[in-house]
Amino acid sequence: MKRSDFNRLCSAVLAGEEKFVENLETHETGKVLACRDERLEVLCEGARRSWAMANSEETMGSRYGHKEQTLDTHPWDTDRFNPYR
């Protein structure tokens, strides 16, 4: 993640917005709880984890205002940009 994207994401989280990121090494997705130095504090599968800024990328879901996906929900079911909806 670029520094500018990291700063924008952290500002949004500080303002109370829900943001989700993906760890590019493990491909896990979690909700951002806080930002510290160049690390993200993330809630992933019920556990609190710390991911490096360089290994993280904001997910499409949070960028477009989606909630965390559940197993019974396909991303297109909530995607307002879905051309087939």
N, C-alpha and C positions, 0 to 999 in steps of 0.2 A: 504494500500500500504506500502510496506517495505521502509525503509529509503534509501536503495541502489537504488531501483526503482524510488523513488521520485527524488533523486539526478541526475540519468540518464535522467529522463524525463525533469527536469528543465534545465539541460545542453543542451539538444536538442532544447528546446524552446528558450533558450538564443541564440543558434546558428542560429535561424531562421526557424527551422523545424515546421511544423504543427503537433500538437499532440492533441488527443481527449481522454477524460476520461469519465467514468460513475460514477455517485454518487450511492453508494451501498444502500443508504437508500431510495432515491426517484426514482432511476433507470433512471434519466435524463442523457443525454449525452451532452457534450459541448466541445468547443475548448479551450485549455489552452492558456491564454494570458500572465500570469506571475506567479511566485512563490514567496511567502513571508512567512518566518519562516516555519511553518509546514502546510501552507495553499496554495491552488491553486486558482488563479483568473481565472474564467472560463466564456466564453461567451456561454450562453445557452438560446435558444429561443429569441434571440435579447436582453437579459438582462445580465448585468455583475453580477456574483455571486462569493462568496468565499466559497470554500469547504475544509473541513479538509482532510489532507493527509490520515488519518486512514479510512475515509469514501469514498475514491476514488480509482478507479482502471483504468489503461490504457485500452482503448478499443482495440479489435483486429484490427479494421480498421487502426488506426494510427500505430500500431506495424508492420503492413505489408505494409505500404505506401499507404493506401486507402484514398480517400477524404471522407468528411462527406456524409453519405447516404441520399438520397432523398426518398420521399414517393413512387415514381415510380421505384425505383431501388432496386432489391433484392440483398442482400450481395453477393450471389454467382455470380451475373453478373460481379462483379469486383474482385472476389477472384481468384488470380492466383494459389491457391492451391486446387481449386475445382476439384475433380476427375471426375465430370460429364460434365465438360465444353468441 
